[in-house]
Amino acid sequence: MAVIFESTIKMLEGSKEDWFIELKDCVDDRVVICADLAEYSKKVEELGADYGGNIDEVIWMKADDVPLPVMDNIRFEMSKLQREIEEETGKSITGEDS
C-alpha cells in the first residue's frame, strides 16, 4: 500500500490574502486543515507517524482562486523551511543533491 498525501492550497472564503492548506491522507481519507506551513509540517509528521514515517508521495495542488502573489509567498516560505530542515538533518528532503 502506497502512502500518499494530497496537499491543496486554498484561500479563506472572502479573502484575497489569507490561505490554508488542506492535507488529506489518501489511505484513510483523513483531512486536516493547516493555517500555515509550520502547522502543515507538524501535521504531515503526525500523520506520517501512523506509517512509520514512510510517506511515498505528497501531491501538491492549488485551488483556482489562489492568486500568483500568494503562491509566490508560499513557495518562498516553503523554500526557507526546506533549507532549515536540510541544515538540521544534514540531508536533502527532495532526494536531490544540493
N, C-alpha and C positions, 0 to 999 in steps of 0.2 A: 504494500500500500504506500503510495507516494503521499508525503505530507506537503500540501500546497496551501499557501495563504494568499488571499486576494486583498490588496490594499487599494482603496479607492479614495482619492482626494475629492472632497465635496465642499461646497460653500454653505455656510449657515443661511438659513432662509432669510431673505430680505437684505443680506449683506453683500457688499462688493469687496470686502477685505478679510472677513473672518471665515476661516476654513476649519475643517476637521478631517480626520482620516477614519474611514470605516474599514476595520480589519475583520476579515472573515476567514475562519478556519474551514477549509473546504472538506475536511474529513468528517466533521460532525455538525457543520453549518452554524457554529457559534459566531456571533457578531459582537464586536467590541467597538465602541466609539472612542477615539483618541483626540484630545483637544490640541495636542502639539506633538512634536517629534520625540521629546523626552518621554512622554506618556506612551507613545507608539512603541518606542524601543523597549520600554519596560513590559508592555503587554505582549509583544512578539516573544520576548524571553519567557514570560509566564506561560503563554500558550504552547510555545515550543518545548517547554519542560515536560509536557504531557507525552512527548515523543522522544524523550531522552536528549532534547536539544537538537535533534536531527530534522531540519526543515529542508525539504528537497527544492522548493521553489517559492519565490514570492512574486506574484504577478501584480504589477502596478497599473492602475488605471486612473483616469480623472473624469469627473462629470463635465458635460459640455459647457456649463456656465462658469467654469473656473478661468478667470482672466489670466493672460500671459504674465503680468507683473506679479501676481500671486504665485504662479508656478515658478517663476524665476527666484523668488524669495525662498520658496520651499526647497528648490534644488540647491541653492546656496547653503541653507541650513543643514540639508542632508549631507552635503559635501563636508561641511565643518564637523558634523557628528561622525562621519566615516573616518576622517583623519584622526579625531580624538580616540576612537575605538581602536584603530590600527596602531596608533602610538602606544596605547595602553597594553594591547595584546602582543604587539610585535609582529603581527601578520595581517595580510590583506583579507578583507572581508568579501571582496568580489571574486577572489580566486585568481586575480591577475597580479603579476609582479609590478611593483611600483617603479 
